[in-house]
Amino acid sequence: MSLDSLDGVLHYAMQKCSVKYVPELTVRQAREMLASWAADRRAVDGRRDEVVRTAAEAGLIKSEIHRLTGIARSTLDRILGAGGGDQP
């Protein structure tokens, strides 16, 4: 099974939100699926601070960044530095 088809399986599983809809996977396929997901997540997480700072510099306030991203306000404080507050 290719990574594209594994992505399809993952998408299908997430769409249905139930394990009973996932076709049986081999251990190898499940491992590849999770490794691919983890790599994608690391790539996104690696850009998080940069994207948050850029959004704040563009004028978004901390509460809006929190609402749009779900990132905790305390984490936003750390990313934006002391005194980030709700100032644009």
Backbone as JSON Lines, residues from 0, in Angstrom:
{"i":0,"aa":"M","n":[0.86,-1.18,0.0],"ca":[0.0,0.0,0.0],"c":[0.9,1.23,0.0]}
{"i":1,"aa":"S","n":[0.65,2.18,-0.9],"ca":[1.47,3.39,-0.99],"c":[1.08,4.37,0.11]}
{"i":2,"aa":"L","n":[1.94,5.37,0.32],"ca":[1.64,6.39,1.33],"c":[0.4,7.17,0.94]}
{"i":3,"aa":"D","n":[0.17,7.37,-0.37],"ca":[-1.04,8.06,-0.8],"c":[-2.29,7.3,-0.39]}
{"i":4,"aa":"S","n":[-2.26,5.98,-0.56],"ca":[-3.43,5.21,-0.16],"c":[-3.55,5.15,1.35]}
{"i":5,"aa":"L","n":[-2.41,5.19,2.06],"ca":[-2.48,5.26,3.53],"c":[-3.09,6.58,3.97]}
{"i":6,"aa":"D","n":[-2.73,7.66,3.29],"ca":[-3.34,8.95,3.59],"c":[-4.85,8.88,3.38]}
{"i":7,"aa":"G","n":[-5.24,8.17,2.32],"ca":[-6.66,8.0,2.05],"c":[-7.36,7.24,3.16]}
{"i":8,"aa":"V","n":[-6.71,6.21,3.65],"ca":[-7.28,5.42,4.75],"c":[-7.4,6.28,5.99]}
{"i":9,"aa":"L","n":[-6.34,7.05,6.29],"ca":[-6.37,7.93,7.46],"c":[-7.48,8.96,7.32]}
{"i":10,"aa":"H","n":[-7.58,9.58,6.14],"ca":[-8.63,10.57,5.9],"c":[-10.0,9.94,6.09]}
{"i":11,"aa":"Y","n":[-10.19,8.75,5.53],"ca":[-11.47,8.04,5.67],"c":[-11.78,7.76,7.13]}
{"i":12,"aa":"A","n":[-10.76,7.31,7.87],"ca":[-10.96,6.99,9.28],"c":[-11.31,8.24,10.07]}
{"i":13,"aa":"M","n":[-10.63,9.33,9.78],"ca":[-10.9,10.56,10.51],"c":[-12.27,11.11,10.15]}
{"i":14,"aa":"Q","n":[-12.66,10.94,8.89],"ca":[-13.96,11.42,8.44],"c":[-15.07,10.68,9.17]}
{"i":15,"aa":"K","n":[-14.93,9.39,9.29],"ca":[-15.96,8.58,9.93],"c":[-15.88,8.63,11.45]}
{"i":16,"aa":"C","n":[-14.72,9.04,11.98],"ca":[-14.51,9.15,13.43],"c":[-14.82,7.85,14.16]}
{"i":17,"aa":"S","n":[-14.58,6.74,13.51],"ca":[-14.82,5.47,14.15],"c":[-13.86,4.43,13.6]}
{"i":18,"aa":"V","n":[-13.28,3.66,14.49],"ca":[-12.33,2.63,14.08],"c":[-13.01,1.54,13.27]}
{"i":19,"aa":"K","n":[-14.28,1.31,13.47],"ca":[-14.96,0.22,12.77],"c":[-15.02,0.42,11.26]}
{"i":20,"aa":"Y","n":[-14.83,1.65,10.78],"ca":[-14.85,1.91,9.35],"c":[-13.49,1.76,8.69]}
{"i":21,"aa":"V","n":[-12.43,1.59,9.46],"ca":[-11.08,1.48,8.91],"c":[-10.86,0.04,8.46]}
{"i":22,"aa":"P","n":[-10.5,-0.16,7.19],"ca":[-10.18,-1.52,6.76],"c":[-8.98,-2.02,7.56]}
{"i":23,"aa":"E","n":[-8.9,-3.31,7.72],"ca":[-7.78,-3.86,8.49],"c":[-6.46,-3.48,7.84]}
{"i":24,"aa":"L","n":[-5.54,-3.02,8.66],"ca":[-4.2,-2.66,8.2],"c":[-3.2,-3.66,8.75]}
{"i":25,"aa":"T","n":[-2.14,-3.85,8.02],"ca":[-1.05,-4.64,8.57],"c":[-0.29,-3.76,9.54]}
{"i":26,"aa":"V","n":[0.53,-4.36,10.38],"ca":[1.35,-3.6,11.31],"c":[2.25,-2.64,10.53]}
{"i":27,"aa":"R","n":[2.81,-3.11,9.43],"ca":[3.69,-2.27,8.61],"c":[2.94,-1.07,8.05]}
{"i":28,"aa":"Q","n":[1.72,-1.29,7.56],"ca":[0.93,-0.2,7.0],"c":[0.55,0.82,8.09]}
{"i":29,"aa":"A","n":[0.19,0.32,9.24],"ca":[-0.15,1.21,10.35],"c":[1.06,2.02,10.77]}
{"i":30,"aa":"R","n":[2.22,1.38,10.82],"ca":[3.46,2.07,11.18],"c":[3.78,3.17,10.17]}
{"i":31,"aa":"E","n":[3.64,2.86,8.87],"ca":[3.89,3.84,7.82],"c":[2.9,5.0,7.91]}
{"i":32,"aa":"M","n":[1.64,4.69,8.19],"ca":[0.62,5.72,8.31],"c":[0.95,6.67,9.46]}
{"i":33,"aa":"L","n":[1.31,6.12,10.6],"ca":[1.64,6.96,11.75],"c":[2.92,7.75,11.53]}
{"i":34,"aa":"A","n":[3.91,7.15,10.91],"ca":[5.17,7.86,10.63],"c":[4.92,9.03,9.68]}
{"i":35,"aa":"S","n":[4.09,8.84,8.68],"ca":[3.77,9.9,7.74],"c":[3.02,11.03,8.45]}
{"i":36,"aa":"W","n":[2.07,10.67,9.29],"ca":[1.32,11.67,10.05],"c":[2.24,12.44,10.98]}
{"i":37,"aa":"A","n":[3.15,11.75,11.66],"ca":[4.08,12.4,12.59],"c":[5.02,13.35,11.84]}
{"i":38,"aa":"A","n":[5.48,12.96,10.66],"ca":[6.35,13.82,9.87],"c":[5.61,15.08,9.44]}
{"i":39,"aa":"D","n":[4.37,14.93,9.02],"ca":[3.56,16.1,8.64],"c":[3.36,17.01,9.84]}
{"i":40,"aa":"R","n":[3.09,16.42,10.98],"ca":[2.86,17.23,12.19],"c":[4.13,17.98,12.6]}
{"i":41,"aa":"R","n":[5.29,17.3,12.53],"ca":[6.55,17.98,12.87],"c":[6.81,19.14,11.93]}
{"i":42,"aa":"A","n":[6.48,18.97,10.65],"ca":[6.69,20.05,9.68],"c":[5.81,21.25,10.02]}
{"i":43,"aa":"V","n":[4.57,20.98,10.39],"ca":[3.66,22.06,10.75],"c":[4.09,22.7,12.07]}
{"i":44,"aa":"D","n":[4.39,21.88,13.07],"ca":[4.81,22.4,14.38],"c":[6.08,23.23,14.27]}
{"i":45,"aa":"G","n":[6.95,22.86,13.34],"ca":[8.2,23.57,13.17],"c":[8.0,25.0,12.69]}
{"i":46,"aa":"R","n":[6.88,25.26,12.06],"ca":[6.58,26.61,11.55],"c":[5.65,27.38,12.47]}
{"i":47,"aa":"R","n":[5.14,26.75,13.5],"ca":[4.11,27.36,14.36],"c":[4.52,28.72,14.88]}
{"i":48,"aa":"D","n":[5.69,28.82,15.53],"ca":[6.09,30.07,16.16],"c":[6.23,31.18,15.12]}
{"i":49,"aa":"E","n":[6.82,30.85,13.98],"ca":[7.0,31.84,12.91],"c":[5.65,32.35,12.42]}
{"i":50,"aa":"V","n":[4.7,31.46,12.21],"ca":[3.38,31.84,11.71],"c":[2.64,32.68,12.75]}
{"i":51,"aa":"V","n":[2.74,32.3,14.02],"ca":[2.06,33.06,15.08],"c":[2.66,34.47,15.17]}
{"i":52,"aa":"R","n":[3.98,34.58,15.16],"ca":[4.61,35.91,15.24],"c":[4.23,36.77,14.04]}
{"i":53,"aa":"T","n":[4.21,36.17,12.85],"ca":[3.84,36.91,11.65],"c":[2.41,37.41,11.73]}
{"i":54,"aa":"A","n":[1.51,36.57,12.23],"ca":[0.1,36.97,12.37],"c":[-0.03,38.12,13.36]}
{"i":55,"aa":"A","n":[0.7,38.05,14.48],"ca":[0.66,39.12,15.47],"c":[1.22,40.41,14.9]}
{"i":56,"aa":"E","n":[2.31,40.31,14.15],"ca":[2.91,41.49,13.54],"c":[1.98,42.12,12.5]}
{"i":57,"aa":"A","n":[1.14,41.29,11.9],"ca":[0.18,41.78,10.91],"c":[-1.01,42.46,11.57]}
{"i":58,"aa":"G","n":[-1.15,42.3,12.88],"ca":[-2.22,42.99,13.6],"c":[-3.23,42.12,14.3]}
{"i":59,"aa":"L","n":[-3.13,40.81,14.2],"ca":[-4.07,39.95,14.92],"c":[-3.76,40.01,16.41]}
{"i":60,"aa":"I","n":[-4.81,40.07,17.21],"ca":[-4.6,40.09,18.66],"c":[-4.54,38.66,19.17]}
{"i":61,"aa":"K","n":[-3.96,38.52,20.36],"ca":[-3.73,37.19,20.93],"c":[-5.02,36.38,21.03]}
{"i":62,"aa":"S","n":[-6.12,37.0,21.43],"ca":[-7.37,36.25,21.57],"c":[-7.86,35.7,20.23]}
{"i":63,"aa":"E","n":[-7.63,36.44,19.15],"ca":[-8.05,35.95,17.84],"c":[-7.13,34.82,17.37]}
{"i":64,"aa":"I","n":[-5.83,34.96,17.62],"ca":[-4.9,33.89,17.27],"c":[-5.28,32.62,18.02]}
{"i":65,"aa":"H","n":[-5.61,32.77,19.3],"ca":[-6.04,31.62,20.11],"c":[-7.3,30.99,19.52]}
{"i":66,"aa":"R","n":[-8.27,31.83,19.18],"ca":[-9.54,31.32,18.65],"c":[-9.33,30.58,17.34]}
{"i":67,"aa":"L","n":[-8.48,31.11,16.48],"ca":[-8.27,30.5,15.16],"c":[-7.42,29.24,15.21]}
{"i":68,"aa":"T","n":[-6.48,29.18,16.15],"ca":[-5.52,28.07,16.17],"c":[-5.75,27.06,17.28]}
{"i":69,"aa":"G","n":[-6.39,27.5,18.36],"ca":[-6.53,26.61,19.51],"c":[-5.28,26.54,20.37]}
{"i":70,"aa":"I","n":[-4.27,27.35,20.04],"ca":[-3.04,27.38,20.84],"c":[-3.36,28.09,22.16]}
{"i":71,"aa":"A","n":[-2.92,27.5,23.25],"ca":[-3.19,28.07,24.57],"c":[-2.62,29.49,24.67]}
{"i":72,"aa":"R","n":[-3.33,30.34,25.41],"ca":[-2.87,31.72,25.57],"c":[-1.51,31.79,26.25]}
{"i":73,"aa":"S","n":[-1.25,30.89,27.18],"ca":[0.06,30.88,27.84],"c":[1.17,30.53,26.85]}
{"i":74,"aa":"T","n":[0.87,29.64,25.92],"ca":[1.84,29.3,24.87],"c":[2.04,30.5,23.94]}
{"i":75,"aa":"L","n":[0.94,31.19,23.62],"ca":[1.06,32.39,22.79],"c":[1.91,33.45,23.49]}
{"i":76,"aa":"D","n":[1.73,33.59,24.81],"ca":[2.57,34.53,25.57],"c":[4.05,34.19,25.41]}
{"i":77,"aa":"R","n":[4.35,32.91,25.51],"ca":[5.74,32.47,25.38],"c":[6.26,32.73,23.97]}
{"i":78,"aa":"I","n":[5.46,32.43,22.95],"ca":[5.87,32.63,21.57],"c":[6.07,34.11,21.26]}
{"i":79,"aa":"L","n":[5.13,34.92,21.73],"ca":[5.16,36.35,21.42],"c":[6.06,37.14,22.36]}
{"i":80,"aa":"G","n":[6.54,36.5,23.41],"ca":[7.41,37.19,24.35],"c":[6.59,37.9,25.42]}
{"i":81,"aa":"A","n":[7.26,38.28,26.48],"ca":[6.59,38.96,27.6],"c":[5.91,40.23,27.09]}
{"i":82,"aa":"G","n":[4.7,40.46,27.59],"ca":[3.99,41.68,27.21],"c":[3.29,41.57,25.88]}
{"i":83,"aa":"G","n":[3.19,40.34,25.3],"ca":[2.5,40.18,24.02],"c":[1.06,40.64,24.12]}
{"i":84,"aa":"G","n":[0.41,40.27,25.21],"ca":[-0.94,40.71,25.51],"c":[-1.88,40.66,24.33]}
{"i":85,"aa":"D","n":[-2.91,41.52,24.39],"ca":[-3.88,41.63,23.3],"c":[-3.62,42.85,22.45]}
{"i":86,"aa":"Q","n":[-2.41,43.37,22.51],"ca":[-2.04,44.52,21.67],"c":[-1.78,44.05,20.26]}
{"i":87,"aa":"P","n":[-2.26,44.8,19.26],"ca":[-1.96,44.42,17.87],"c":[-0.49,44.61,17.58]}
